[in-house]
Amino acid sequence: MNEPRTSYSTSSSPRRADAPTDPRSAPIPVRVVLAEDEAIIRLDLKEILEEEGYEVVGETGRGDEAVQLVRDLDPDLAILDIKMPGMDGLSAAREIAGEQRAAVLILTAFSQRDLIEQARDSGALAYLVKPFQKNELIPAIEVALGRFNEIRALKNEVKNLEDNLETRRVVDRAKGILMDGHRYAEAAAFSFIQKTAMRERVTMKEIAQRIIDETLVPPPPDSDGSS
């Protein structure tokens, strides 16, 4: 059985969503569990992640060990290959996502639509088709982390499952309007809804509905798509 290994990075790191905002505080790096049964690919991934400032806290070549590492180490992100011994990546993703322990990014050597749909249905928040470049990996990680933070924020706001699903539906529709009609990036669209709700002390669902009804007109985003 592979022993999980822990490594730390002292380089400038991507910040966790719950990182302190005090400029005097050191940024908290995004913590990653990496599960890939091909050792060479796993090593390459680890090197890329650490070069970019992510902290690989555990790694394995087995899906069942990946689930246990996530439970033990409480990372921000789990990167899972689909085909692994012990438990395939889709089943591991389903367990991790079901417990809402970490964002999940799926790696696959296949781009068939049915596999992509299975990855989405298992709870994966982003996926990459191998082989991939570094400039594809990092944006996919940020998408997965951003979507996971959205899920947690909505869960904290709405406790009832049925209301939670309805809130997600309305917020997703409003995000689409901001992205398609106002040129917002996905993360910026959610951030605008969330910050506006906090400022006006109302729910995100109410702000989203006002965007849909066109009674709330958002300001133009910055040139990079952020609000």
N, C-alpha and C positions, 0 to 999 in steps of 0.2 A: 504493500500500500504506500502511496506517495505521502511523504510527510509534508504538511503545509509549511511553507516558508514565509517569513515576515521580513519586509524590507522597509526602509524609511528614506525619504528624500529631503534634502536640505535646500533644494533649489526653489525658486519662485514658483508657487503652486496655485493651481486653480482653487478658488475658494468654495467651501461648502456653503449651502444656502443658509445654514444656521451659524456661520462664522461670525465672530464679533466684528462690529463696524468701527470700533475705536481704532484710529489709524496707528496708535501706539501698540496695538496688539498684533502679534504675528498671525498671518493668515493660516487657517486650518486647511490642510490639503484634503482633496477628495480621496477617500479611501476605497480601494478596489480589491475585489476578489476575482481572480482570473482562473477560468477552467477551460483547458484546451488539451486534448489528449496527444497532440503532436508536440513533442518537447521543443523542437526547433521553432515552431510558430509561437509557442508559449513564451520562449525566451525573447524572440523578436518583439512580441507584444509588450512584454515587461519592460524591455529597454526603451521602447517608444514612450510608454506611459511615464516612466520615471524621468526621461528626458524632458517631457512636457510638464513635469511637476506633480503628477499624480502619485499617490502612495500605494504600492501594491502590498497589501497586508497579508494576503494568502494566495496560494496558487496550487492547482491540482490538475490531474488528467482524468478525473472521474466525476461524473455528475452527482452521485450520492454524496461524495466528499464535499463538493461545491456547496450543496444545501447546508451541510453541517458547518462548514467554514463561515457561511453567511450568518448562521444562528450564533456561532461562537464569537465572531469578530465584529459583527454589526457594521459592515461597510456601507458606503453610500451607493456603490455600484457593483453589480455582478456581471462580468462578461463571460458568456457561456457559448461554447461550440455546440452545435446540434448533436453530432454523433460522438458519444463518449461511452465507455464501459460503466457498469454500475447503475447508471440512470442516464437516459438521453437528455440533451439540453432543454428540450421542450417540457419534459416532465419536471426537471429541476426548476425551470422558469416558473412553471405553474405553482410549485410549492412556495418559492420565494415571493412571487407576486401575491399569492393568496394570503400570505402572512404580512404583506406590505413591509418587508424588511429592508428592501433595497431596490433601486432602479435596476432593470435588466436590459442588457444589450446582447442580442443573439448574433453569433457568427455562423455562417453556412457556406458551403462550397456550391450550393445549388440556388438558382434564382427562380425556380418554378413558383407560380402564383399560389399553389396549394400549400407549399411550405411556408411562404410568407404569411399567408392567412393563418396557418397553424401557429406560427410564432406570435402573431398579434393576439390570437385567441388565448394563448398560454399566459399572457400578461407581459410579454416583452414590449418595451416602449420604443425600441429602435432595433434595427438589424443591419448587418453588413454582409455582402457577398464576397467571399475570398476568391482570389487575392485582392487586397485593397491597399490604398496608399495612406500615409499618415494624414494627409489633408482630407481624407474621407473619415478616418477613425475619430478624430477629435470632435468634429461637428456632430457625429452620431452620438458620441458620449454626452455632449452637452444637450442634445435633444432629449435623450433618455432621462437625464437628471432633471431637466426643466419640466418634463411631463410628470415625473414622479413627484416633484414638489407641488405641482398643480393638484394631483390626486390627494396629497396629504392636506393641502390647504382647504380643499373642498370637503374632505372628510371632517376636518376640525370645525368647519362652519355648519355642516349639516349632519346630524347624527342618524336620522331616519334613512334607511336604505332607499326607499322609493323616492323620497325628496332628493337624496343625493344623486340618483340617476337623472332626475328631471333637471336638477341644477347643472349637472355636467352637460346635458343636452343643450340647455339654453346658453351656457357659457361658451361651449364649443361653437355654437352658431354665431354668437357675437364675435368670437375670435376670428372666425372666417370672414365676417364683414370687415373687421379692422385690417385683416391681412390682404383681402382681395380689393376692398374699396378704398382703403387708406394707406396701403403700402407698409403696414407694420410687420415686423418679424414676429414669429410665433410667440417667443418668450416675451417680447415687448407688449404684444396684445394682451396676454394674460396679466402681465404686470400692471398695465393700465387699468384693467377691470378691478384687480385686487386693491391697488392703491387708491383708486377712486372710491371704492366701497369703504375702505378704512377711513378715508378723509371725511366722507359724508355720513359715516356710521350707519350704513345700511348693508344689506347682504350683496354678495357678488351676483347672485341671481337677479336682483333688482336692477343693478347697474347694467348687466348684460341685456336684460329685457328693454331697458331704455335705449341702448344702442340699436337693438333690433327694430324698435318702434321709431327710431330716428328722433327721439326727444333729447338725446344726448349726443352731441357732435364732438368727437375727439379732436385734440389738436394734431397738427401734422407731426409725423415722427421725425427724428433726426435723420440725417442723410444715410446712416447705417441701418435704419429701420427700427431703432430703439425710440422709446417715448421720452 
